[in-house]
Amino acid sequence: MKIIKKHLDEMYRAYAASSIEIDGELNLLVASEEKGYPCYAYSGKDFSHRYTVWDNGGGCMSIIPIPNRKNEFLAVRDFYLKESPSSARLVWGHLVDGEWVIETVIKLPYLHRFDVWDVDGEIYVVGATIADLKSSKDDWSHSGTIYYGKLSDVPTDGIDLKVLKKGLFKNHGYIRHMVDGKPRGTFGCDQGVFEVIPNKDGEWQVNQLMEGNISEVAWCDLDNDGQDELMTIEPFHGNSMKIYKFIDGKYTEIYTYPYEIDFAHTLVGTTLCGVPSFVGGVRRVDSELFYIQWVDGKCKETIIEKSVGPANVAVINLKDCDLIVSANHTKNEAAVYTVLKD
């Protein structure tokens, strides 16, 4: 594989990485977590056209396009771990006369991760608070909660959130897990890994998959045996990354990332040039962006770039290439990496 980097922008404390189609054209999205800083969309040839989604923003943890709706997304804004009380909120972004309008959907203290699912034709929001209450940045005495609720046609009508699971400390990790073409949500916290299974007409399920102090999670059928492997960052903002395989009824460790790391922060399961891959990022020590693939019967890691420190990445699979959108937090940079076959 050949990987070509394009520097999109300097962006202080770049944090969220995503993408959205605007009138059929791919736009890359990168937003800062710093108060008063922007979110930009990049489009056109070589993504050289920059458009401001918001200017005076901040606290953006993630941006998710709304399924089956044109030019609309939801995003977390105003999440600041060191602020108490929390002003975190879910916002609705939509285009009006060619300009982005950002409106509050719901306020939820310490809302950190969320997703938007199409559940058999109904649109649902699932979200997780990292904690329900904090007196300071380092106060972890209160647990977080997983919520869900149906999204209305006009998101500013609000969401009737229901509690799905309480008592999850350092409730930090989340990834969408597609199973038989339908979405599930996998969450990581100090109590372990939990998977949420939606149900349009009945009770939603929450299953505990494993115990442990888990900060981040991702899924990928790395060895092409028909069963997804689970990759984790451990513990909270951790110094260890592992891959687990489901063997004899339980998740068993088969790989540990071999390099010294600190503040590992992002993982996704995807394909690169059609090859199943985990892509991830670490914010301290070597601050690397990397991928892992199954080579000659074992997991093999490859460093894409050091000294960038991704907070979050998003991978987009296109017909002729793949794109890794990276919010390079340590380097204060928005970047995209194009992955091509040799």
KOLNULUM-384755 format. One line per 10 residues: their letters; for each residue x, y, z of C-alpha. Coordinates in nm, 4 decimals. Example, Ala and Ser with C-alpha at 12.3 -4.5 7.8 and 13.67 -1.06 7.14 Angstrom:
as) 1.2300:-0.4500:0.7800  1.3670:-0.1060:0.7140
***
This chain:
mkiikkhlde) 0.0000:0.0000:0.0000  0.1004:0.3594:-0.0580  -0.0145:0.6318:0.1816  -0.0046:0.9994:0.0851  -0.0647:1.2680:0.3471  -0.2293:1.6035:0.2860  -0.2109:1.8737:0.5518  -0.5535:2.0380:0.5550  -0.5109:2.3019:0.8233  -0.3479:2.4099:1.1407
myrayaassi) -0.6125:2.3532:1.4070  -0.5449:2.4007:1.7768  -0.6477:2.0913:1.9755  -0.8055:1.9215:1.6722  -1.0361:1.6560:1.8131  -1.3334:1.5371:1.6050  -1.2936:1.3738:1.2619  -1.5844:1.2794:1.0384  -1.7348:1.3219:0.6922  -2.0668:1.4036:0.5297
eidgelnllv) -2.2072:1.4240:0.1790  -2.3329:1.7707:0.0894  -2.5544:1.7659:-0.2190  -2.3775:1.4455:-0.3231  -2.0222:1.5767:-0.2718  -1.7929:1.4304:-0.0065  -1.6942:1.6750:0.2682  -1.4360:1.5952:0.5340  -1.5091:1.7393:0.8791  -1.2580:1.8300:1.1502
aseekgypcy) -1.3417:2.0233:1.4674  -1.1458:2.1544:1.7644  -1.2248:2.0754:2.1257  -1.0942:2.4150:2.2412  -1.3472:2.6776:2.3434  -1.3883:2.9419:2.0750  -1.2343:2.7332:1.7970  -1.3836:2.6160:1.4659  -1.5177:2.3229:1.2716  -1.4259:2.3134:0.9029
aysgkdfshr) -1.5527:2.1137:0.6064  -1.3106:2.0295:0.3229  -1.4274:1.9417:-0.0274  -1.3363:1.9632:-0.3943  -1.0221:1.8511:-0.5731  -0.7633:1.7430:-0.3148  -1.0055:1.8771:-0.0494  -0.8600:2.2213:-0.1100  -1.1922:2.4052:-0.0610  -1.2533:2.4936:0.3045
ytvwdngggc) -1.5932:2.5949:0.4380  -1.6681:2.7053:0.7932  -1.9308:2.4898:0.9663  -1.8971:2.6942:1.2825  -1.6402:2.9477:1.3882  -1.6739:3.0236:1.7576  -1.7329:2.6663:1.8784  -1.5479:2.4212:2.0983  -1.5969:2.1098:2.3046  -1.6794:1.9072:1.9927
msiipipnrk) -1.6369:1.5368:2.0595  -1.7957:1.3888:1.7463  -2.0065:1.4697:1.4406  -2.2517:1.2151:1.2942  -2.4573:1.2585:0.9744  -2.8267:1.1783:1.0226  -2.9160:0.8682:0.8172  -3.1585:0.9178:0.5271  -3.1625:1.2958:0.5671  -2.9932:1.5372:0.3305
neflavrdfy) -2.7277:1.7819:0.4545  -2.7942:1.7252:0.8268  -2.5814:1.6102:1.1173  -2.5783:1.5922:1.4948  -2.2724:1.6801:1.7029  -2.1589:1.7094:2.0640  -2.0612:2.0649:2.1550  -1.9414:2.2338:2.4756  -1.8034:1.9201:2.6403  -1.5239:2.0273:2.8759
lkespssarl) -1.3985:1.7730:3.1250  -1.2649:2.0433:3.3566  -1.5899:2.2445:3.3732  -1.8515:2.1921:3.6417  -2.1415:2.2219:3.5968  -2.1214:2.0825:3.2452  -2.2715:2.2693:2.9487  -2.2417:1.9735:2.7094  -2.5162:1.9599:2.4503  -2.6228:1.7801:2.1363
vwghlvdgew) -2.6614:2.0148:1.8404  -2.8281:1.9879:1.4995  -2.6409:2.1158:1.1968  -2.8409:2.1810:0.8804  -2.7932:2.3905:0.5679  -3.0174:2.6927:0.5154  -2.9564:2.8936:0.1970  -2.6055:2.7501:0.1728  -2.5063:2.8372:0.5302  -2.4765:2.6021:0.8251
vietviklpy) -2.7250:2.6664:1.1047  -2.6372:2.5093:1.4405  -2.9178:2.4647:1.6946  -2.9416:2.2913:2.0306  -3.1304:1.9615:2.0374  -3.0830:1.8728:2.4026  -2.8540:1.9626:2.6910  -2.7025:1.6662:2.8749  -2.4173:1.7216:3.1239  -2.0938:1.5459:3.0262
lhrfdvwdvd) -2.2402:1.3954:2.7106  -1.9257:1.2553:2.5492  -2.0111:0.9939:2.2864  -2.3233:0.9416:2.0787  -2.4434:0.7896:1.7549  -2.7420:0.8083:1.5209  -2.8909:0.4789:1.4006  -3.1493:0.3743:1.1467  -3.3378:0.1029:1.3351  -3.5716:-0.0552:1.0792
geiyvvgati) -3.6707:0.2830:0.9389  -3.6831:0.4748:1.2683  -3.4006:0.7146:1.3569  -3.2639:0.6807:1.7100  -2.9949:0.8600:1.9067  -2.7857:0.6622:2.1546  -2.5541:0.8581:2.3832  -2.3227:0.8155:2.6782  -2.2164:1.0519:2.9542  -1.8583:1.0027:3.0683
adlksskddw) -1.9886:1.0770:3.4194  -2.3179:1.2199:3.5379  -2.1571:1.4682:3.7767  -1.8054:1.6021:3.8403  -1.6680:1.8503:4.0901  -1.3365:1.8784:3.9040  -1.1523:1.7290:3.6081  -1.0015:1.4537:3.8242  -1.3212:1.3685:4.0126  -1.4311:1.0206:3.8990
shsgtiyygk) -1.6515:0.9404:4.1961  -1.9695:0.9509:3.9858  -2.0599:0.7008:3.7158  -2.1867:0.7690:3.3660  -2.5002:0.6521:3.1860  -2.6066:0.5217:2.8441  -2.9263:0.6779:2.7039  -3.1374:0.6331:2.3919  -3.4325:0.8066:2.2292  -3.6138:0.8542:1.8983
lsdvptdgid) -3.5109:1.1528:1.6878  -3.7996:1.3615:1.5583  -3.8222:1.5025:1.2069  -3.7317:1.8406:1.3546  -3.4500:1.7647:1.6019  -3.5005:2.0888:1.7961  -3.8308:1.9444:1.9183  -3.6013:1.7572:2.1588  -3.5458:1.3906:2.2393  -3.7276:1.1917:2.5057
lkvlkkglfk) -3.4179:1.0162:2.6392  -3.4560:0.6885:2.8249  -3.1940:0.5439:3.0594  -3.0497:0.2221:2.9232  -2.7616:0.1496:3.1608  -2.6307:0.3308:3.4689  -2.3280:0.2791:3.6922  -2.0555:0.2965:3.4246  -1.7446:0.4717:3.5565  -1.5092:0.6555:3.3168
nhgyirhmvd) -1.7672:0.5805:3.0490  -1.5407:0.6847:2.7629  -1.5340:0.4324:2.4783  -1.7800:0.3832:2.1943  -1.7918:0.2310:1.8472  -2.0736:0.1370:1.6121  -2.0752:-0.2399:1.5504  -2.2585:-0.3584:1.2393  -2.3906:-0.7143:1.2791  -2.5836:-0.8717:0.9898
gkprgtfgcd) -2.6237:-0.5243:0.8421  -2.7814:-0.3755:1.1548  -2.6262:-0.1333:1.4059  -2.5242:-0.2137:1.7586  -2.3258:0.0043:1.9969  -2.0218:-0.1123:2.1910  -1.9188:0.0886:2.4981  -1.6011:0.0751:2.7075  -1.5704:0.1810:3.0714  -1.4102:0.0760:3.4006
qgvfevipnk) -1.6669:-0.2040:3.4325  -1.5674:-0.3551:3.0973  -1.7227:-0.3768:2.7506  -2.0993:-0.3550:2.6984  -2.2956:-0.3984:2.3749  -2.6306:-0.2304:2.3119  -2.8734:-0.4050:2.0761  -3.1661:-0.1874:1.9593  -3.5209:-0.3055:1.9039  -3.7745:-0.0941:1.7188
dgewqvnqlm) -4.0745:-0.2693:1.8749  -3.9458:-0.3916:2.2108  -3.6926:-0.3560:2.4913  -3.3356:-0.2642:2.4023  -3.0748:-0.5120:2.5272  -2.7446:-0.4440:2.7046  -2.5007:-0.7347:2.7179  -2.1662:-0.7343:2.8988  -1.9029:-0.8860:2.6708  -1.6008:-0.8719:2.9016
egnisevawc) -1.4662:-0.7179:3.2204  -1.1697:-0.4836:3.2612  -1.0841:-0.1134:3.2582  -1.1581:-0.0310:2.8944  -1.1125:0.3164:2.7453  -1.1815:0.2540:2.3765  -1.3111:-0.0272:2.1536  -1.3241:-0.1266:1.7863  -1.4315:-0.4299:1.5807  -1.2819:-0.5914:1.2709
dldndgqdel) -1.2717:-0.9424:1.1269  -0.8960:-0.9148:1.1026  -0.8229:-1.2777:1.0084  -1.1241:-1.3203:0.7749  -1.2684:-1.6150:0.9669  -1.6202:-1.4686:0.9768  -1.6000:-1.3498:1.3371  -1.5032:-0.9980:1.4444  -1.2014:-0.9443:1.6665  -1.2234:-0.6794:1.9408
mtiepfhgns) -0.9477:-0.4216:1.9890  -0.9215:-0.2157:2.3054  -0.7331:0.0688:2.4662  -0.6739:-0.0021:2.8354  -0.7178:0.1531:3.0920  -0.8741:0.5021:3.0667  -0.6653:0.7107:2.8209  -0.4414:0.4112:2.8506  -0.0916:0.2794:2.7956  -0.1911:-0.0579:2.6492
mkiykfidgk) -0.3719:-0.1718:2.3341  -0.4888:-0.5308:2.2890  -0.6775:-0.7469:2.0407  -0.9164:-1.0172:2.1621  -1.0623:-1.3151:1.9806  -1.3794:-1.4970:2.0858  -1.2535:-1.8453:2.1814  -1.4450:-2.1086:2.3780  -1.7164:-1.8662:2.4841  -1.5008:-1.5737:2.5953
yteiytypye) -1.2828:-1.2964:2.4564  -0.9197:-1.4080:2.4770  -0.6208:-1.1794:2.4238  -0.4212:-1.2659:2.1108  -0.2138:-0.9502:2.0636  -0.0629:-0.6589:2.2577  0.0692:-0.3498:2.0838  0.4466:-0.3789:2.1310  0.5587:-0.0149:2.1596  0.5654:0.2172:2.4594
idfahtlvgt) 0.2561:0.4367:2.4495  0.0649:0.6817:2.6672  -0.2764:0.8428:2.6191  -0.3877:0.6083:2.3426  -0.7152:0.7578:2.2308  -0.8712:0.6390:1.9053  -0.9489:0.3078:1.7317  -1.1595:0.2112:1.4310  -1.2120:-0.1168:1.2493  -1.2210:-0.0873:0.8705
tlcgvpsfvg) -1.0582:-0.2010:0.5473  -0.7602:-0.0457:0.3713  -0.7317:-0.1416:0.0035  -0.9841:-0.4138:0.0820  -0.7748:-0.5631:0.3624  -0.9366:-0.5802:0.7099  -0.7544:-0.3328:0.9346  -0.7588:-0.1586:1.2685  -0.6541:0.2071:1.2500  -0.5632:0.3944:1.5654
gvrrvdself) -0.3831:0.6834:1.7258  -0.1785:0.7642:2.0362  -0.1424:1.1156:2.1760  0.1838:1.0890:2.3754  0.5341:0.9314:2.3620  0.5733:0.8721:1.9836  0.2235:1.0120:1.9173  0.1735:0.7757:1.6251  -0.0982:0.7066:1.3713  -0.0888:0.3353:1.2858
yiqwvdgkck) -0.2738:0.0408:1.1346  -0.2807:-0.3306:1.2142  -0.3473:-0.6125:0.9683  -0.3339:-0.9932:0.9703  -0.0103:-1.0981:0.7998  0.1295:-1.4519:0.7832  -0.1025:-1.5774:1.0547  -0.0480:-1.2975:1.3087  -0.1244:-0.9337:1.3820  0.1240:-0.6909:1.2291
etiieksvgp) 0.1369:-0.3207:1.3120  0.2573:-0.0496:1.0724  0.3298:0.3097:1.1697  0.1870:0.5653:0.9259  0.3287:0.8765:1.0940  0.4779:0.9740:1.4287  0.4538:1.3012:1.6237  0.0954:1.3764:1.5199  -0.1088:1.2425:1.8144  -0.4538:1.1688:1.6676
anvavinlkd) -0.7473:1.2320:1.8994  -0.9921:1.0742:1.6545  -0.9833:0.9263:1.3056  -1.2480:0.8420:1.0481  -1.1940:0.6080:0.7535  -1.3835:0.6506:0.4257  -1.3751:0.3656:0.1740  -1.3988:0.4941:-0.1851  -1.3885:0.3061:-0.5167  -1.0289:0.3911:-0.6055
cdlivsanht) -0.8785:0.4641:-0.2631  -0.9419:0.4932:0.1089  -0.9194:0.8103:0.3163  -0.8090:0.8403:0.6789  -0.9338:1.1706:0.8200  -0.7271:1.2476:1.1273  -0.7684:1.5122:1.3955  -0.3995:1.5325:1.4869  -0.4352:1.6767:1.8355  -0.0700:1.6744:1.9403
kneaavytvl) 0.0386:1.8460:1.6189  -0.2619:2.0830:1.6179  -0.3457:1.9713:1.2660  -0.6315:1.8595:1.0452  -0.5049:1.6038:0.7928  -0.6193:1.3407:0.5452  -0.4201:1.0346:0.4388  -0.5003:0.8765:0.1018  -0.4419:0.5003:0.0944  -0.3712:0.3508:-0.2489
kd) -0.2713:0.0133:-0.3823  0.0912:-0.0039:-0.4937
***
